[in-house]
Amino acid sequence: MEKQAWEELVQRLIQQGVLRSPKVIRALRRVSREPFLPETVKSSVAVDSPLPIGFRQTISAPLG
Amino acid sequence: MVSIMDETLELEAGQLVLEIGAGSGWHASTIAEIVAPTDTPKREQGHVYTVEIVPELAEIARKNVERAGYRDRVTIICGDGSEGYAEKAPYDRILVTAAAPDIPKPLIEQLKTGGILVIPVGGLYLYQTLVRIRKKDNKIVKENLGGVAFVPLVGKHGHRL
């Protein structure tokens, strides 16, 4: 489920013209944000928004 | 932001990259996938050094990077990234994932001629601009890429909180 949601997000970023070069597209496809998220926010993996990772810091959004 | 920055950095296989602000380790891992793809011979692979000032986060990033399979291509250093990481300088590319009050001088110094630095510059939680610097022979070429919102860069050349 999460894998599919991530692929949909990558597709959206391609359609929006944010992801352009094949190298970056390949990298984003292969490195999902999911394994880098704390358990508390894992379900939001494909939400295109920064998410809290503790210590008043955030993990960047795929796009915005 | 990761997509925008990765596109903006003009990354190529074999490059030596410095990131300031490892956070979770995700961004550094996406860069490693480009500069050090697994289908490239080891000696032609680039490397990502990433500096994190929060010790607990550096530890989390280390675990995340290891679990994701990038331990050999991403090195996490716990320290003040506003001073860069002189030990492995100069770098082909430098990115800063926190907003600085101004461009820290050590980062310009640690950039190779022909290198690119991407950094958000601006006030504390206020309007910030994503800036791309190209270091040429005797000059620095600066481009403004638009408004962004990042957590503040802290440290000697960062914001005083």
Backbone of each chain as ProteinMPNN parsed JSONL, in Angstrom:
{"seq_chain_A": "MEKQAWEELVQRLIQQGVLRSPKVIRALRRVSREPFLPETVKSSVAVDSPLPIGFRQTISAPLG", "coords_chain_A": {"N_chain_A": [[0.841, -1.211, 0.0], [1.825, 1.292, 0.954], [3.974, 1.453, -0.752], [2.771, 1.737, -3.205], [1.449, 4.158, -2.851], [3.627, 5.817, -2.632], [4.78, 5.612, -5.181], [2.746, 6.778, -6.646], [2.949, 9.371, -5.728], [5.479, 10.063, -6.702], [4.912, 9.946, -9.442], [3.129, 12.066, -9.614], [4.799, 14.219, -9.031], [6.402, 14.13, -11.261], [4.558, 14.706, -13.274], [3.925, 17.309, -12.524], [6.175, 18.544, -13.241], [8.256, 18.907, -11.521], [10.025, 16.86, -10.854], [12.43, 16.061, -13.108], [14.86, 15.153, -14.356], [16.076, 11.97, -15.428], [17.824, 10.664, -13.657], [17.309, 11.759, -11.099], [14.641, 11.112, -10.82], [14.784, 8.326, -10.806], [16.247, 7.984, -8.437], [14.501, 9.019, -6.449], [12.407, 7.235, -6.747], [13.618, 4.867, -5.908], [14.41, 5.408, -3.312], [12.374, 5.635, -0.937], [10.594, 7.75, 1.359], [9.63, 6.505, 3.526], [11.127, 4.488, 5.201], [12.649, 6.223, 6.693], [11.147, 7.612, 8.411], [9.859, 8.406, 11.693], [7.929, 6.078, 13.707], [5.552, 7.319, 14.511], [4.683, 9.008, 12.455], [4.59, 7.504, 10.188], [2.408, 6.696, 8.599], [1.899, 8.867, 7.07], [3.525, 8.932, 4.898], [3.285, 9.455, 2.091], [2.251, 11.951, 1.963], [2.623, 15.129, 0.729], [4.426, 16.901, 2.39], [6.433, 18.535, 4.9], [7.478, 16.566, 7.745], [7.332, 15.985, 11.3], [10.321, 14.994, 13.023], [11.17, 14.885, 15.547], [13.088, 16.583, 18.165], [12.652, 19.214, 17.473], [12.936, 19.302, 14.731], [12.482, 18.678, 11.187], [11.564, 16.298, 8.627], [12.179, 16.737, 5.245], [9.726, 17.705, 2.76], [8.738, 15.731, -0.092], [8.187, 17.391, -2.3], [7.104, 20.185, -1.596]], "CA_chain_A": [[0.0, 0.0, 0.0], [2.694, 2.466, 1.035], [4.791, 1.465, -1.961], [1.932, 2.265, -4.279], [1.217, 5.576, -2.555], [4.882, 6.524, -2.934], [4.901, 5.667, -6.64], [1.771, 7.78, -7.118], [3.516, 10.685, -5.405], [6.558, 10.307, -7.67], [4.233, 10.24, -10.717], [2.55, 13.42, -9.528], [5.909, 15.175, -9.112], [6.847, 14.134, -12.658], [3.537, 15.44, -14.029], [4.006, 18.737, -12.173], [7.414, 19.093, -13.786], [9.246, 19.113, -10.462], [11.029, 15.841, -11.147], [12.663, 16.153, -14.554], [15.959, 14.339, -14.894], [15.905, 10.545, -15.167], [18.618, 10.273, -12.475], [16.62, 12.148, -9.864], [13.407, 10.318, -10.778], [15.188, 6.973, -10.391], [16.648, 8.029, -7.022], [13.317, 9.187, -5.605], [11.669, 5.971, -6.821], [14.314, 3.822, -5.146], [14.579, 5.766, -1.897], [11.134, 6.162, -0.367], [10.777, 8.452, 2.634], [9.023, 5.681, 4.591], [12.028, 3.914, 6.222], [13.334, 7.29, 7.428], [10.18, 8.297, 9.263], [9.535, 7.783, 12.968], [6.658, 5.324, 13.678], [4.4, 8.204, 14.752], [4.197, 9.687, 11.254], [4.797, 6.625, 9.029], [1.238, 6.609, 7.725], [1.838, 10.074, 6.229], [4.689, 8.885, 4.003], [3.072, 10.007, 0.76], [1.705, 13.301, 2.04], [3.727, 15.985, 0.29], [4.589, 17.947, 3.396], [7.453, 18.162, 5.881], [6.903, 15.866, 8.89], [8.222, 16.098, 12.46], [11.16, 13.839, 13.356], [11.654, 15.109, 16.911], [14.168, 17.562, 18.389], [12.219, 20.432, 16.764], [13.41, 19.228, 13.354], [11.537, 18.035, 10.289], [12.05, 15.649, 7.412], [11.665, 17.569, 4.148], [8.701, 17.177, 1.881], [9.237, 15.364, -1.422], [8.201, 18.627, -3.098], [6.952, 21.521, -0.997]], "C_chain_A": [[0.869, 1.25, 0.0], [3.547, 2.61, -0.22], [4.038, 2.115, -3.107], [1.696, 3.759, -4.088], [2.462, 6.39, -2.904], [5.061, 6.682, -4.44], [3.935, 6.71, -7.215], [2.287, 9.187, -6.877], [4.621, 11.048, -6.405], [5.956, 10.686, -9.032], [3.703, 11.664, -10.744], [3.66, 14.473, -9.684], [6.465, 15.258, -10.533], [5.868, 14.972, -13.495], [3.603, 16.934, -13.774], [5.287, 19.381, -12.704], [8.492, 19.364, -12.749], [10.386, 18.117, -10.643], [11.201, 15.806, -12.657], [13.723, 15.177, -15.04], [15.791, 12.88, -14.489], [16.649, 10.085, -13.908], [17.889, 10.562, -11.173], [15.331, 11.342, -9.707], [13.719, 8.904, -10.268], [15.523, 6.946, -8.892], [15.435, 8.144, -6.099], [12.46, 7.922, -5.595], [12.281, 4.931, -5.883], [14.409, 4.12, -3.667], [13.308, 6.439, -1.382], [11.445, 6.828, 0.963], [10.393, 7.555, 3.821], [10.024, 5.125, 5.625], [12.733, 4.965, 7.077], [12.415, 8.021, 8.395], [10.042, 7.617, 10.619], [8.152, 7.123, 12.882], [5.434, 6.24, 13.736], [3.848, 8.839, 13.484], [4.292, 8.82, 9.988], [3.615, 6.615, 8.06], [1.144, 7.812, 6.777], [2.914, 10.097, 5.152], [4.476, 9.604, 2.672], [2.379, 11.366, 0.775], [2.849, 14.253, 1.693], [3.878, 17.188, 1.219], [5.74, 17.547, 4.306], [6.784, 17.476, 7.065], [7.873, 15.956, 10.065], [9.036, 14.826, 12.683], [11.743, 13.99, 14.762], [12.735, 16.172, 16.949], [13.928, 18.86, 17.617], [12.742, 20.464, 15.321], [12.361, 18.517, 12.5], [12.27, 17.26, 9.197], [11.403, 16.422, 6.264], [10.537, 16.876, 3.409], [9.331, 16.742, 0.57], [9.262, 16.573, -2.358], [8.239, 19.844, -2.194], [7.36, 21.696, 0.424]], "O_chain_A": [[0.692, 2.149, -0.823], [3.81, 3.716, -0.692], [4.579, 2.919, -3.866], [1.739, 4.53, -5.047], [2.363, 7.509, -3.407], [5.444, 7.749, -4.92], [4.273, 7.431, -8.154], [2.096, 10.083, -7.7], [4.693, 12.178, -6.889], [6.421, 11.618, -9.69], [3.809, 12.37, -11.747], [3.487, 15.478, -10.374], [6.938, 16.309, -10.964], [6.268, 15.814, -14.298], [3.37, 17.737, -14.678], [5.464, 20.597, -12.629], [9.517, 19.974, -13.052], [11.561, 18.483, -10.592], [10.249, 15.556, -13.397], [13.515, 14.459, -16.018], [15.413, 12.58, -13.357], [16.164, 9.22, -13.179], [17.851, 9.731, -10.265], [14.973, 10.938, -8.6], [13.013, 8.364, -9.416], [15.141, 6.021, -8.174], [15.352, 7.448, -5.087], [11.862, 7.574, -4.577], [11.577, 4.219, -5.168], [14.48, 3.203, -2.848], [13.192, 7.665, -1.394], [12.44, 6.506, 1.612], [10.778, 7.813, 4.962], [9.79, 5.276, 6.824], [13.351, 4.624, 8.086], [12.84, 8.93, 9.108], [10.101, 6.39, 10.703], [7.306, 7.542, 12.091], [4.416, 5.976, 13.097], [2.666, 9.178, 13.434], [4.105, 9.308, 8.873], [3.802, 6.533, 6.846], [0.398, 7.778, 5.799], [3.19, 11.142, 4.562], [5.376, 10.283, 2.18], [1.969, 11.874, -0.269], [3.92, 14.188, 2.297], [3.515, 18.315, 0.884], [6.007, 16.357, 4.476], [5.627, 17.772, 7.365], [9.087, 16.0, 9.869], [8.516, 13.718, 12.553], [12.7, 13.302, 15.119], [13.236, 16.609, 15.913], [14.868, 19.516, 17.169], [12.961, 21.539, 14.763], [11.471, 17.843, 13.019], [13.431, 17.529, 8.889], [10.21, 16.725, 6.312], [10.404, 15.652, 3.424], [10.342, 17.306, 0.152], [10.216, 16.768, -3.11], [9.288, 20.469, -2.038], [7.25, 22.795, 0.966]]}, "seq_chain_B": "MVSIMDETLELEAGQLVLEIGAGSGWHASTIAEIVAPTDTPKREQGHVYTVEIVPELAEIARKNVERAGYRDRVTIICGDGSEGYAEKAPYDRILVTAAAPDIPKPLIEQLKTGGILVIPVGGLYLYQTLVRIRKKDNKIVKENLGGVAFVPLVGKHGHRL", "coords_chain_B": {"N_chain_B": [[10.82, 19.431, -1.35], [13.138, 17.998, -1.411], [13.12, 16.923, -4.0], [13.289, 19.282, -5.552], [15.742, 20.366, -4.683], [17.529, 18.302, -5.342], [17.313, 18.292, -8.118], [18.22, 20.86, -8.674], [20.87, 20.813, -7.915], [22.35, 19.637, -9.906], [23.406, 16.933, -10.029], [25.848, 14.336, -10.453], [27.142, 11.056, -11.201], [29.855, 9.983, -9.182], [30.475, 12.308, -7.856], [31.618, 14.271, -5.027], [29.908, 15.01, -2.199], [28.702, 17.384, 0.142], [26.492, 17.615, 2.797], [24.676, 19.793, 4.857], [23.043, 19.324, 7.743], [21.729, 16.603, 8.455], [19.414, 15.46, 9.424], [16.893, 13.116, 9.155], [18.342, 11.52, 7.482], [17.348, 10.872, 5.057], [17.405, 12.625, 2.765], [20.154, 12.704, 2.145], [20.513, 10.039, 1.428], [19.021, 9.836, -0.943], [20.603, 11.383, -2.569], [22.974, 9.934, -2.556], [22.166, 7.771, -4.04], [22.261, 8.834, -6.556], [24.892, 9.948, -6.934], [26.467, 7.811, -6.295], [25.677, 5.296, -7.645], [24.672, 1.858, -7.456], [25.337, 0.29, -9.648], [27.7, 1.199, -10.588], [31.27, 0.955, -10.786], [33.04, 0.544, -7.703], [35.29, 2.327, -7.319], [34.633, 4.452, -8.87], [32.536, 5.589, -7.704], [30.789, 8.237, -6.085], [30.535, 10.109, -2.96], [28.678, 10.862, 0.0], [28.934, 13.197, 2.506], [27.512, 14.042, 5.537], [26.514, 16.46, 7.848], [25.349, 16.726, 11.131], [23.955, 18.557, 13.752], [22.485, 17.931, 16.01], [22.936, 15.522, 18.377], [21.32, 13.218, 18.941], [19.755, 13.007, 16.662], [21.718, 12.577, 14.734], [22.468, 10.025, 15.398], [20.07, 8.621, 14.916], [19.841, 9.087, 12.177], [22.082, 7.718, 11.293], [21.383, 5.064, 11.849], [19.098, 4.825, 10.232], [20.176, 5.205, 7.659], [21.891, 3.071, 7.473], [20.082, 0.915, 7.625], [18.69, 1.367, 5.28], [20.561, 0.727, 3.453], [22.737, 2.341, 2.664], [25.099, 2.765, 3.982], [27.78, 2.52, 3.196], [28.084, 4.591, 1.46], [27.204, 6.958, 2.47], [28.235, 9.151, 4.934], [27.783, 10.014, 8.248], [28.294, 12.82, 10.223], [28.643, 14.111, 13.447], [28.305, 17.351, 14.373], [29.115, 20.921, 14.12], [27.706, 22.102, 11.457], [27.678, 24.58, 10.237], [30.189, 25.341, 9.923], [31.036, 23.79, 7.937], [32.747, 20.881, 6.65], [35.77, 20.42, 6.885], [37.632, 18.374, 6.684], [37.206, 16.597, 4.496], [37.123, 18.248, 2.333], [38.009, 19.72, -0.906], [34.556, 20.01, -2.051], [32.347, 18.783, -4.65], [29.7, 19.411, -4.68], [27.58, 21.211, -2.459], [25.008, 21.158, -0.09], [22.594, 22.798, 1.922], [20.37, 22.142, 4.459], [18.946, 23.761, 6.097], [17.942, 27.031, 7.13], [20.106, 29.759, 6.651], [21.457, 32.778, 8.125], [23.132, 34.172, 6.498], [25.376, 33.395, 3.769], [27.458, 30.912, 4.873], [30.897, 31.474, 5.23], [32.909, 29.408, 5.375], [31.732, 27.387, 3.843], [31.748, 28.252, 1.197], [34.471, 28.341, 0.841], [35.065, 25.647, 1.021], [34.112, 24.599, -1.292], [34.617, 23.232, -4.52], [36.254, 24.751, -7.358], [34.071, 25.441, -9.938], [32.114, 24.139, -8.699], [28.86, 23.64, -7.058], [26.718, 25.243, -4.765], [23.876, 24.925, -2.795], [21.576, 26.666, -0.932], [19.261, 27.681, 1.601], [18.561, 31.016, 2.363], [17.909, 33.355, 4.86], [15.629, 34.847, 7.324], [14.769, 33.887, 10.745], [12.396, 31.508, 10.748], [11.101, 33.11, 8.961], [10.574, 34.729, 5.802], [12.413, 33.047, 3.398], [14.988, 32.589, 0.972], [15.777, 30.347, -1.598], [19.005, 29.798, -2.582], [21.311, 29.508, -5.231], [24.681, 28.936, -5.669], [27.348, 29.299, -7.858], [30.651, 28.438, -8.106], [33.118, 30.031, -9.696], [36.238, 30.546, -11.525], [37.39, 33.137, -10.564], [35.276, 34.221, -9.337], [31.992, 34.403, -7.789], [28.927, 33.184, -8.657], [25.642, 34.073, -8.2], [22.328, 32.92, -7.796], [18.869, 33.487, -7.382], [16.394, 31.278, -6.367], [13.81, 31.279, -5.497], [11.116, 31.43, -3.002], [11.282, 29.718, 0.167], [10.777, 27.476, 3.025], [12.47, 26.684, 5.816], [13.84, 24.945, 8.695], [15.814, 26.716, 11.167], [19.347, 27.238, 10.557], [21.745, 26.394, 12.891], [24.614, 27.272, 14.937], [28.098, 28.31, 14.667], [28.241, 29.935, 12.319], [25.615, 30.264, 11.918], [22.148, 30.897, 12.87], [21.538, 32.694, 15.884], [19.9, 31.278, 18.475]], "CA_chain_B": [[12.091, 20.153, -1.312], [14.198, 17.066, -1.803], [13.101, 16.871, -5.465], [13.764, 20.562, -6.093], [17.174, 20.527, -4.411], [18.295, 17.312, -6.101], [17.346, 18.762, -9.514], [18.981, 22.108, -8.702], [22.293, 20.566, -7.648], [22.998, 19.059, -11.104], [24.21, 15.82, -9.498], [26.383, 13.346, -11.394], [27.856, 9.957, -10.552], [31.263, 10.237, -8.886], [30.698, 13.562, -7.124], [31.781, 14.319, -3.583], [28.844, 15.929, -1.776], [28.575, 17.703, 1.56], [25.173, 18.098, 3.207], [24.63, 20.338, 6.208], [21.722, 19.015, 8.276], [21.381, 15.244, 8.022], [18.027, 15.144, 9.813], [16.595, 11.674, 9.193], [19.239, 10.797, 6.583], [16.665, 10.549, 3.792], [17.89, 13.419, 1.632], [21.512, 12.234, 1.822], [20.402, 8.733, 0.762], [18.585, 10.045, -2.332], [21.773, 11.913, -3.289], [23.901, 8.806, -2.721], [21.626, 6.949, -5.122], [22.652, 9.476, -7.821], [26.356, 10.111, -7.08], [27.134, 6.524, -6.091], [24.745, 4.205, -7.972], [25.268, 0.536, -7.207], [25.819, -0.34, -10.88], [28.97, 1.837, -10.947], [32.374, 0.375, -10.017], [33.283, 1.217, -6.411], [36.241, 3.439, -7.365], [34.034, 5.579, -9.6], [31.374, 6.07, -6.947], [30.961, 9.414, -5.242], [30.238, 9.886, -1.552], [27.978, 11.964, 0.662], [29.22, 13.476, 3.917], [26.419, 14.867, 6.034], [26.809, 16.92, 9.207], [24.144, 16.954, 11.937], [24.363, 19.174, 15.02], [21.756, 17.302, 17.126], [23.528, 14.184, 18.498], [20.305, 12.157, 18.872], [19.362, 12.859, 15.25], [22.843, 11.963, 14.015], [22.38, 8.59, 15.704], [18.901, 8.1, 14.19], [20.188, 9.126, 10.746], [23.052, 6.633, 11.062], [20.614, 3.806, 11.831], [18.234, 4.832, 9.041], [21.021, 5.074, 6.468], [22.382, 1.69, 7.478], [18.956, 0.04, 7.315], [18.308, 1.578, 3.88], [21.609, 0.165, 2.602], [23.636, 3.371, 2.131], [26.163, 3.015, 4.954], [29.086, 2.643, 2.531], [28.095, 5.744, 0.551], [26.809, 8.143, 3.229], [28.882, 9.223, 6.243], [27.143, 11.019, 9.098], [29.213, 13.417, 11.189], [27.936, 14.944, 14.416], [29.098, 18.557, 14.599], [28.583, 22.207, 13.695], [27.763, 22.152, 9.992], [27.851, 25.942, 9.71], [31.617, 25.443, 9.613], [31.317, 22.814, 6.89], [33.487, 19.705, 7.111], [37.025, 20.684, 6.164], [38.419, 17.14, 6.547], [37.076, 15.947, 3.183], [37.004, 19.299, 1.316], [36.839, 20.434, -1.422], [33.402, 19.231, -2.52], [31.733, 19.159, -5.929], [28.377, 19.969, -4.389], [27.238, 21.373, -1.044], [23.631, 21.612, 0.132], [22.279, 23.101, 3.312], [18.947, 21.853, 4.617], [18.438, 24.642, 7.139], [18.121, 28.391, 6.618], [21.216, 30.497, 7.263], [21.283, 34.235, 8.04], [23.946, 34.574, 5.351], [26.075, 32.199, 3.296], [28.647, 30.713, 5.709], [32.143, 31.575, 4.459], [33.614, 28.129, 5.226], [31.112, 26.546, 2.806], [32.277, 28.736, -0.087], [35.882, 27.929, 0.794], [35.161, 24.189, 0.865], [33.528, 24.227, -2.581], [35.581, 23.203, -5.629], [36.0, 25.642, -8.49], [33.134, 24.717, -10.804], [31.14, 23.482, -7.828], [27.563, 24.28, -6.811], [26.213, 25.257, -3.387], [22.462, 25.316, -2.715], [21.348, 27.014, 0.473], [18.21, 28.656, 1.891], [19.086, 32.155, 3.115], [16.833, 34.219, 5.345], [15.424, 35.016, 8.769], [14.247, 32.82, 11.594], [10.996, 31.17, 10.46], [10.508, 34.148, 8.126], [10.775, 34.481, 4.383], [13.772, 32.618, 3.033], [15.168, 32.391, -0.461], [16.715, 29.289, -1.964], [20.059, 30.43, -3.375], [22.303, 28.617, -5.838], [25.97, 29.599, -5.887], [28.318, 28.597, -8.696], [31.986, 28.977, -7.864], [33.925, 30.071, -10.929], [37.642, 30.83, -11.242], [37.649, 34.251, -9.651], [34.038, 34.856, -8.879], [30.881, 33.622, -7.278], [27.706, 33.584, -9.354], [24.531, 33.795, -7.297], [20.996, 32.912, -8.42], [17.772, 33.269, -6.44], [15.501, 30.287, -6.964], [12.442, 31.4, -5.001], [10.869, 31.368, -1.565], [11.222, 28.401, 0.803], [10.625, 27.516, 4.49], [13.306, 25.664, 6.45], [14.211, 25.171, 10.091], [17.027, 27.539, 11.16], [20.69, 26.682, 10.718], [22.353, 26.888, 14.128], [26.063, 27.076, 14.949], [28.946, 29.511, 14.617], [27.864, 30.793, 11.197], [24.164, 30.135, 11.766], [21.331, 31.818, 13.661], [21.603, 32.591, 17.35], [18.515, 31.014, 18.921]], "C_chain_B": [[13.253, 19.281, -1.767], [14.28, 16.995, -3.336], [13.716, 18.134, -6.057], [15.276, 20.686, -5.898], [18.015, 19.537, -5.231], [18.385, 17.715, -7.576], [18.275, 19.97, -9.638], [20.488, 21.891, -8.591], [23.065, 20.021, -8.861], [23.958, 17.931, -10.704], [24.627, 14.852, -10.603], [27.07, 12.24, -10.601], [29.312, 10.354, -10.327], [31.512, 11.485, -8.059], [30.841, 13.357, -5.614], [30.835, 15.409, -3.078], [28.885, 16.135, -0.272], [27.172, 18.228, 1.82], [25.282, 18.639, 4.62], [23.206, 20.153, 6.721], [21.256, 17.657, 7.804], [19.918, 14.932, 8.305], [17.846, 13.646, 9.916], [17.57, 10.847, 8.362], [18.622, 10.501, 5.22], [17.27, 11.294, 2.598], [19.275, 12.932, 1.18], [21.454, 10.904, 1.056], [19.932, 8.878, -0.685], [19.766, 10.55, -3.169], [22.781, 10.795, -3.553], [23.466, 7.922, -3.886], [22.025, 7.519, -6.49], [24.181, 9.524, -7.981], [27.11, 8.793, -6.928], [26.179, 5.366, -6.382], [25.444, 2.847, -7.866], [25.822, -0.126, -8.458], [27.12, 0.305, -11.383], [30.085, 1.162, -10.161], [32.69, 1.22, -8.781], [34.173, 2.46, -6.538], [35.701, 4.652, -8.131], [32.827, 6.167, -8.862], [31.725, 7.32, -6.147], [30.634, 9.078, -3.796], [29.513, 11.109, -0.997], [28.429, 12.041, 2.11], [28.11, 14.377, 4.396], [26.613, 15.163, 7.513], [25.499, 17.241, 9.93], [24.558, 17.455, 13.316], [23.663, 18.537, 16.233], [22.246, 15.849, 17.266], [22.513, 13.048, 18.352], [19.881, 11.911, 17.427], [20.467, 12.21, 14.429], [22.796, 10.452, 14.195], [21.216, 7.944, 14.934], [19.213, 8.024, 12.695], [21.126, 7.973, 10.401], [22.325, 5.299, 10.934], [19.76, 3.712, 10.568], [19.021, 4.538, 7.771], [21.54, 3.64, 6.345], [21.271, 0.727, 7.042], [18.555, 0.151, 5.835], [19.4, 1.114, 2.913], [22.596, 1.179, 2.031], [24.84, 3.643, 3.024], [27.527, 3.232, 4.292], [29.196, 3.891, 1.657], [27.714, 7.059, 1.221], [27.495, 8.092, 4.59], [28.245, 10.346, 7.04], [28.139, 11.5, 10.149], [28.392, 14.263, 12.15], [28.805, 16.158, 14.701], [28.399, 19.799, 14.082], [28.764, 22.372, 12.187], [27.922, 23.55, 9.434], [29.323, 26.203, 9.412], [32.019, 24.465, 8.505], [31.97, 21.572, 7.474], [34.799, 19.694, 6.33], [37.805, 19.404, 5.861], [38.361, 16.535, 5.149], [36.957, 16.96, 2.044], [38.165, 19.205, 0.313], [35.781, 19.486, -2.005], [32.912, 19.723, -3.886], [30.408, 19.88, -5.7], [28.212, 20.102, -2.877], [25.772, 21.802, -0.979], [23.404, 21.806, 1.615], [20.78, 22.944, 3.477], [18.365, 22.59, 5.824], [18.757, 26.058, 6.681], [19.196, 29.136, 7.391], [20.94, 31.994, 7.161], [22.037, 34.809, 6.839], [24.68, 33.32, 4.883], [27.349, 32.004, 4.116], [29.921, 30.641, 4.856], [32.853, 30.226, 4.299], [33.036, 27.259, 4.103], [31.595, 26.955, 1.418], [33.718, 28.247, -0.245], [36.016, 26.44, 0.5], [34.546, 23.674, -0.443], [34.614, 24.255, -3.66], [35.261, 24.312, -6.622], [35.153, 24.844, -9.486], [32.029, 24.032, -10.014], [29.868, 24.3, -7.63], [27.188, 24.133, -5.337], [24.751, 25.688, -3.439], [22.096, 25.49, -1.247], [20.156, 27.964, 0.629], [18.801, 29.774, 2.754], [17.915, 33.015, 3.561], [16.673, 34.154, 6.84], [14.849, 33.787, 9.44], [12.759, 32.631, 11.327], [10.305, 32.252, 9.627], [10.753, 33.777, 6.674], [12.234, 34.121, 4.103], [13.82, 32.383, 1.519], [16.129, 31.237, -0.687], [17.727, 29.887, -2.946], [20.981, 29.351, -3.95], [23.55, 29.438, -6.151], [26.79, 28.715, -6.826], [29.668, 29.245, -8.479], [32.791, 28.885, -9.157], [35.352, 30.454, -10.538], [37.867, 31.944, -10.228], [36.389, 34.908, -9.151], [32.988, 33.844, -8.456], [29.641, 34.104, -8.021], [26.506, 33.112, -8.532], [23.201, 33.89, -8.041], [19.954, 32.73, -7.326], [16.74, 32.361, -7.08], [14.081, 30.326, -6.409], [12.315, 31.19, -3.504], [10.745, 29.947, -1.039], [11.026, 28.571, 2.304], [11.4, 26.358, 5.099], [13.462, 25.963, 7.934], [15.522, 25.97, 10.079], [18.315, 26.731, 11.251], [21.256, 27.268, 12.01], [23.846, 26.573, 14.092], [26.785, 28.391, 14.766], [28.525, 30.473, 13.506], [26.364, 30.727, 10.926], [23.425, 31.194, 12.557], [21.626, 31.625, 15.131], [20.178, 32.406, 17.834], [18.315, 31.476, 20.356]], "O_chain_B": [[14.201, 19.739, -2.404], [15.372, 17.006, -3.903], [14.559, 18.065, -6.951], [16.002, 21.059, -6.82], [19.075, 19.89, -5.747], [19.417, 17.505, -8.213], [19.029, 20.08, -10.605], [21.28, 22.68, -9.106], [24.294, 19.956, -8.836], [25.152, 17.974, -11.0], [23.88, 14.585, -11.544], [27.521, 12.455, -9.477], [29.926, 10.99, -11.184], [32.633, 11.709, -7.604], [30.285, 12.433, -5.022], [30.939, 16.572, -3.471], [29.078, 15.19, 0.493], [26.713, 19.161, 1.16], [25.905, 18.02, 5.483], [22.27, 20.756, 6.195], [20.475, 17.56, 6.857], [19.261, 14.233, 7.534], [18.553, 12.977, 10.669], [17.632, 9.626, 8.505], [19.28, 9.952, 4.337], [17.6, 10.699, 1.572], [19.529, 12.769, -0.014], [22.251, 10.674, 0.146], [20.383, 8.138, -1.56], [19.907, 10.186, -4.336], [23.368, 10.717, -4.632], [24.299, 7.393, -4.623], [22.116, 6.777, -7.469], [24.704, 9.181, -9.041], [28.251, 8.668, -7.374], [25.894, 4.553, -5.503], [26.635, 2.713, -8.147], [26.679, -1.004, -8.363], [27.585, -0.009, -12.479], [29.891, 0.823, -8.993], [32.616, 2.448, -8.815], [33.877, 3.506, -5.96], [36.257, 5.746, -8.043], [32.188, 7.109, -9.331], [32.823, 7.438, -5.604], [30.475, 7.91, -3.442], [29.708, 12.233, -1.46], [28.319, 11.066, 2.854], [27.79, 15.371, 3.744], [26.841, 14.265, 8.323], [24.645, 17.948, 9.395], [25.408, 16.854, 13.972], [24.18, 18.593, 17.348], [22.003, 15.031, 16.378], [22.803, 12.033, 17.719], [19.672, 10.771, 17.014], [20.2, 11.398, 13.543], [23.052, 9.696, 13.258], [21.362, 6.859, 14.372], [18.897, 7.036, 12.032], [20.986, 7.332, 9.359], [22.607, 4.507, 10.036], [19.701, 2.668, 9.918], [18.606, 3.745, 6.927], [21.614, 3.081, 5.251], [21.485, -0.152, 6.207], [18.138, -0.829, 5.218], [19.195, 1.106, 1.699], [23.232, 0.906, 1.013], [25.53, 4.646, 2.842], [28.332, 4.033, 4.768], [30.279, 4.214, 1.168], [27.869, 8.133, 0.64], [27.359, 7.109, 5.319], [28.17, 11.485, 6.579], [28.746, 10.704, 10.865], [27.542, 15.044, 11.723], [29.917, 16.021, 15.212], [27.243, 19.748, 13.661], [29.84, 22.735, 11.712], [28.27, 23.701, 8.263], [29.663, 27.169, 8.73], [33.199, 24.334, 8.179], [31.773, 21.247, 8.645], [34.925, 19.061, 5.282], [38.556, 19.354, 4.887], [39.365, 16.012, 4.664], [36.713, 16.57, 0.902], [39.212, 18.657, 0.656], [36.063, 18.351, -2.388], [33.041, 20.897, -4.231], [30.048, 20.815, -6.415], [28.639, 19.237, -2.113], [25.344, 22.692, -1.714], [23.945, 21.08, 2.449], [20.003, 23.537, 2.729], [17.434, 22.119, 6.478], [19.715, 26.276, 5.94], [19.202, 29.147, 8.622], [20.273, 32.441, 6.228], [21.622, 35.806, 6.247], [24.609, 32.285, 5.546], [28.241, 32.852, 4.063], [30.013, 29.866, 3.905], [33.348, 29.92, 3.214], [33.764, 26.484, 3.483], [31.825, 26.101, 0.561], [34.127, 27.802, -1.318], [36.95, 26.013, -0.178], [34.471, 22.466, -0.669], [35.426, 25.179, -3.711], [34.117, 24.758, -6.711], [35.488, 23.71, -9.829], [31.124, 23.424, -10.586], [29.802, 25.478, -7.981], [27.318, 23.062, -4.745], [24.422, 26.702, -4.056], [22.281, 24.587, -0.431], [20.041, 28.939, -0.113], [19.462, 29.506, 3.758], [17.043, 33.364, 2.766], [17.451, 33.508, 7.543], [14.496, 32.798, 8.799], [11.954, 33.505, 11.647], [9.077, 32.315, 9.584], [11.099, 32.637, 6.364], [13.156, 34.817, 4.527], [12.822, 32.029, 0.891], [17.175, 31.158, -0.043], [17.359, 30.41, -3.997], [21.377, 28.415, -3.256], [23.486, 30.481, -6.802], [26.907, 27.51, -6.6], [29.82, 30.455, -8.647], [33.1, 27.796, -9.639], [35.641, 30.662, -9.36], [38.457, 31.727, -9.17], [36.421, 36.012, -8.608], [33.076, 32.644, -8.717], [29.337, 35.297, -8.017], [26.369, 31.931, -8.213], [22.975, 34.82, -8.816], [20.137, 31.904, -6.432], [16.265, 32.622, -8.186], [13.24, 29.512, -6.792], [13.276, 30.823, -2.827], [10.179, 29.077, -1.7], [11.099, 29.691, 2.811], [11.036, 25.196, 4.923], [13.245, 27.091, 8.377], [16.265, 25.917, 9.099], [18.379, 25.696, 11.915], [21.25, 28.483, 12.204], [24.293, 25.722, 13.322], [26.167, 29.454, 14.715], [28.458, 31.683, 13.721], [25.901, 31.087, 9.844], [23.976, 32.246, 12.88], [21.929, 30.517, 15.571], [19.335, 33.278, 17.628], [17.22, 31.338, 20.902]]}, "name": "protein", "num_of_chains": 2, "seq": "MEKQAWEELVQRLIQQGVLRSPKVIRALRRVSREPFLPETVKSSVAVDSPLPIGFRQTISAPLGMVSIMDETLELEAGQLVLEIGAGSGWHASTIAEIVAPTDTPKREQGHVYTVEIVPELAEIARKNVERAGYRDRVTIICGDGSEGYAEKAPYDRILVTAAAPDIPKPLIEQLKTGGILVIPVGGLYLYQTLVRIRKKDNKIVKENLGGVAFVPLVGKHGHRL"}
